[in-house]
Amino acid sequence: MDNPQIITVRSSAGAGKTYNLAQHYLRFLVMGQPAGSGPKNHISNIVALTFTNKAAAEMRVRIIDWMKR
């Protein structure tokens, strides 16, 4: 991807926002980069924001669990 992406997820409680954000994060993280393009999708270059600490912890657990698998 040449341009940064901003993804927002808005919906009611229990609709799967945290799951959806975690999926977008993982998809972006594991996308292949063309040779010589640099680590644009490196984990330190990705920002994920949530409204609550609970949602941030859930997202962290989901991402780490998926990466362990």
N, C-alpha and C positions, 0 to 999 in steps of 0.2 A: 504494500500500500504506500502510495506516495504521500498522501495527505493524512494528517491525524483524523481520527474518527471520534465523534462524540455520540454516545448511545444513551438515551434516557428511557427508563421504563417506569411508566406511571399506571397504577391500577389500585384496586381496593385491597384490603388486608386479606391475606391467604390466597392471593391469585397467582403466586409463583414468581414474584419480582426478584427475590434473592437467587432462586434457581436460575432464572433467565439471565441475570447479570453474571453469575458464575459461568454459565455456558458461553456467553459472549466473550468473557475474559479468557477462558480456556481455548476457544476457537481462535482468537486473535494471537494468543501465545504460541500455539502450535503450528500456525501457518508457516509454510516454507518461505524462505527469502532467496531471491536470485543470488548467484555467486557474486561476491564483491560488493553487495549492497549494504553491508554492515548489519549489526544486530538491532534493527529498528524494533523488532518485536521482543527484545530482551525483557525479562520480567521487571527489571529496574526502570524500564521506560513506559510502563503501563500504570495508569492510575485508575482505581475503582473507588467510588464514593458511595456511601449509603447514608441513610438518615439516622440510623441508630447503631449503637455499639453491638447490640444483639444481632442485627442483620449483617454487620461487618464480620462478626465472629462466625456466623453461619456460613457466609460466603467463603471465608478462609478455610473452614473445615471441609466444605464441599470441594474446593479447588485442591487442597492437599490430599484428600482421599482419592480424588480422581487421578492425580499425578502419581500416587503410590501404586495404583492399579496399572 
